[in-house]
């Protein structure tokens, strides 16, 4: 074979290979698109919940359901029953009812409304049916499953997204286990999967950082990351190694498999990633924990820090609550209202709470991207193992 003929044959083979690769890629993309468009999958957004109304009766019922969860108050059942029904709910329900009245809207609970609106925003972008469910109260998980089956009787898979960025036994874990419990009790044949905690996912960090950025253009002395508190014993119980969390010095910054279920490590990591992205100097931000129910909870406490900060020279404060993606009683009443009063009465001069992500476009983009990847089958790494 002449050199010219050999060169011609080599070029022809290259063209044939490139053509084959192009057609294979096209077939793959078409197949993925077809699978997504014909998927028999439904989506459930899971949030904490809220009372049906601001009456003491409804608030009592909600608090009783919430606090009797063994992953929230992890005492033996009888002790938990006496504590919740005999002490906490009778004394707390009237005060909580008044607090709910300060944030209640014509449409009801802000948390439930924001979750429903998020569902509508996602439904505009996704072909799969999207419904919402609350861990406590309404709409229930049973209703969410029934709604999906009404829309898709041949449902094959449900992907549930617990709206908690960080893993905690009293939030993410109880939502997952409750959804599984109802699924098993009803003998549903469809598969049930969950989006894993996303505290360090680039799309979440981008959304949270982008949402915060405009508020940080104002002059401020410090940015306070206020995360929901949990008891230290919950951190130790969630330690899969049984020997790391709150046992090893500087445990949250020492690599360990325990970090996959460690709330404390995960909130520190979210803070680190956001402050790095926003280029916030270390002396311009701090972390605290709010909403404590008793002794032994993670410190420092937000309410105490709000009293102390003005005396430390922090007069202009911005607060963000990344443990919540939907504004609720703990953000609107505890932080935006009571927190502001505490800080200003202690000598502060300006106070701003950054709203939760709620319906932020980047946040909706992040969720729709995760779900699309999971449904298409092309990328399942956001599914809880």
N, C-alpha and C positions, 0 to 999 in steps of 0.2 A: 504493500500500500504506500502510495506517495505521501510526502509530508502534507501536501495540500489536502489530499483525501482524508488523511488521518485527522487533520485539524477540523475539516468539515464535520467528520463523524463525532469528534469530541464536542463541538459546538451544538450539534443536534441532540446529543445525549443530555447536555446541560439544559437545553430548552425543554426537553421532555421531562426532566426531573423537576425543573422550576414550575412547569405547567401542572404536573401532578401535585406538587406541594400546594400550589395555589388552589386547585380544585378540592384537595383534602381539607384545607383550612376553611374554604367556603362551605363545604359540606358540614364541617364541625360547627361553625357558627350558625348555620341554618338549623342543624339538629338541636342545638342549645336553645335557639329562639323558639323552635317548635315545641320543645319540652316545656319552656316557660309559658308559652301561650296556651298549652293544653294541660297544664299541671292541675292536678286535683288536690290542691293545697289551700288551706285557709290560715289566716293570721290572727293572733290574739294579742292585743296590747294589755299587759297586766299592771295594775297600779295598786296602791295600798287600800284605798277606800275612804269612805266618809259617811257620816250619819245621813239618814233620809231627810231629816229636817233639823232645825235648831231647838226642837222641844227637848226638855230634859229626858222624857221617855225614850225618844229615838237616840239621843246621845248616849244614854245609859245602855241601851241595847247594843250600840256600836262598840262602846268601850268594853263591854262585857265580852263580846265576841273576840275583839282584838287582844285584850289582856289575858284571856283564858287560853290563848295559843301557847302551847308549851315551848315554842321557840322564841317567844317574846319574854314571858316570865317563866323561866325554866326551873320551877319548883315542883315537887310532887303534887299530883292533882288536888288532893284534899287541902294541902296548905295553900295552893294557888287559888282554889275556890274560896276559902275563907278570906284570904287577903283581897282578892278582886271584888267579890260580891259583898263582903262584909265591911270592907274598909275603903278601898280605892274608889270604886264606882259611886257609892252613895255620897262621898265627899267631893269627888272630882267632877261628876257629871253636871251639876248646876253651874260650876265655874266654866267648864268646857263649853256648855251650851251658850253662855254669854259670850265667850270668845268666838265661837262660830258665827254668832249673830253679827259680829263686827266685819266679817269677810264675806258673808253670804250674799249672793246676787239674786236677781229675779229668776235666773235659770237654775239656781241651787248652788251646790258645792263647787267652788273654783277648781278643785282637783279633778272632780268627775268631768266637768265641762271641758277643761283643757285636754284631758285624755281623750274625750270624744272628738274634739276638734282636731287633735293630732291624728286620730283614726280617719277622719274625713280627708285630711290633707294627704295622708298616705294612700287612701283609696283612689284619689285623683291620679296617682302615679302608678299604681299597681293593678294588674289584672285580677289578682287573687282577692277574694272577699276579706275584709278587715273588720273585726269587731273588738270590743273592749270588755274587760272583766276586772273586778276588784277582788282583792284577797279577802276583804271584810266588807260586808254590806252589799249594795247593789250598784251596777249589774253584776250578777254572780257568775262564777265559772260555769255552772250548769247551764245558765242562759246563753253564755257565749258559745259553748259547744252546740247547743240546740240551734242557735242562729246560723252557725256555719253549716250544719247538716240540712237545715231548711233551704239554704241557698245552693248547697252542693251535696245531694244525697249520696253520691258516690265518692265522698271525701276520702282521700288516702293518707293525708298527712296534715297535721296542724303544727305550725311553728309559732311558739309563744315567745314574746319579748317582755320579760319582767323589766319594768321601767326603773331599774336601780343600777347605776353604773358600777357599784361596788358590791362585793359578796359579803353578806352578813346573815347569820342564821335567823335573825328577826325580820329580815326583809327579803332578800333574794332567795335564800334557802326555803323559807316557809312558803313563798309563792310557788316555787317549783314543786315542792312536795305536795302542796294542796292540789295543784293542777293534776299531778300524777294520781293522787288519791281519788279524785272525782272521775278521772279517766278509767281507772281500774274498777271502781264501784259500778259504773254504768256499762262496763264491758264493751266499750267502744272498740271497733276494729281498726280505726285509723291510727297511724303512728303519731307519737307526740314528741316533739323536739323543742329545744329552747335555745335562744340566743344567749351566749355566755356573757358574763360581766365584761363591760367594755371600758373600764376605767383608764386603760392605756391605749385604746384603739386610736390610730391616727385620725380617723373621721370624727370621733367624739371629741378628741382634744382640739381639732381644728374648729369644730362647731362651738365648743365652749369658749375657746380663745377669741374667736371672731365675734361671738356674742358679747363678751366682756369688753373688748377693745374700745368701743365708743365711750363707755362709762369712765374709762381710765384716762381719757383726755382731760378730764377735770383735774384741778389741783387737789392732791390728797397727801396725807402724811403716812397712811398705812392702808393696805388691803388685807382684810381679815377673811380667811377661808373658814367658814363655820360649817362643820359637818355634823350630821346627826350623831349623837352619842350612843354608845353601847356599853354594857357592863364588861369589865375586864375578863370576867369568867367566860363570856361568850367568845372572846378572842382565843382564850386557851382551849375551849371546847372545840373550836373550829380548826385547831391545829392538827393537820393530818399526820404529823410526825410525832405529836405528843411530847415534844421536848424542845420546841423552838420559841414559839410566840410568848412574849413576856417572861421568858425564862433565860434567853440568851441576851447578853448585853448588846444594846443597839440592834435588837432583833430585826427590825423592819428594814435595816440597811445591810443585813448579812444574808446573802443568797440562801434560799431554802425552798423546797417544794411546798412548804406551809403557806407561802405567799399567795398561792392560787386561791386560798379561801380565807385569807387574812384581811379583814376590813381595814385595820389600822395601816398596814403596809400599803394597801391600795389607795387610800385617801392621800397618803404621803406622796405616792407616785403620781397621782393625778395633779397634785399641787406642783410637784417638780416639773412635770412636762408642760403644764400651762404657763408657769412663771418663766421657764426657759423660752418658750415660744413667744411670749409677750415681752421678754427681756426685762423682767422686773427684778431689781436688785434684791438681794437677800434681806437687807435691813428695811425693805419697804412692804414686807408681807409677813403674816403669821397665821397659825392654825389654832382653832379651838373647836370644842364639841358642845352641842346644844341639846336641849330637850331631855335632860337626864331625869330619871325617875327615882333614884336613890343613891346610896353610897357605892363606891367601887367602880364608877363609870370612868370612861376615858377622860383625861384632863389635858389641857386646862379647859374649864367650863366657859362657854361663851358669855353667859350673863355676868359672871365674875370679871372676865376680861373687859367687858364693856364699861364696868364701873372703874376699872383700874387704868385703862389706857389714857384718859385725859391727864391724869396726874403724871404719866410718863412722857408727856409732851405730844401725844397724838390727839390733835384737836379736830382734824378732818379725816373722817373714816369712811371707807367703802367696804361693804360686806357682800360676799358672794356665798351661796349655799349649794355647792356642786353635788351633794348627795341627793338632791331633789331635782328632777327634770321638769316637774310641773308645780307651779305655785300652789300652796296649800296653807293650812292653819299654821304649820311650823315656820313658814317663810313670811306670810302676809301679816299674821298677828304677832307671833313670837319675836321675829327679827325686825320686820319693817315698822311695826307699831311699838310694841313694848321695848324692843331693843333700842330703838331710836330715843325713846323717852329716858331710858336708863343712861345712855351715853351722853345725851345733852344735859341732863340734870347733874351729871358728874363733871361737867365743864367742857364738853365737846362743843364745837362751833358749826360743824356740818357733818351730815350723815346720809349716806346713800346705800340702799340695798339694791344690788343688781337683780332684776327679775330672773326667774328660772328660764331654761331654754324654751319651754312651752311650745310655740309654733315657729321658732326660728327656722329660716329656710335651710341653713346649713345642717341643722339637726334633722329636719325632715329628709334632706338629701342623704345623710348618714344612714338613717334607718332603712330607707328605700333601697339604698345600695346593698346593705347587708342582706336584706330579704331577697332581693333579686339574685344575688350571688348564691344564696342557699337554695332557692327554688330551682334555679337553672341546673344545679348539680355541679356547676363548674368550680365552685369554691365553697366548701362546707366548713372552713376552719372557724367560722363564727358560731357553729353549733356546739352547745355544751357537751363535752365528752361524757 
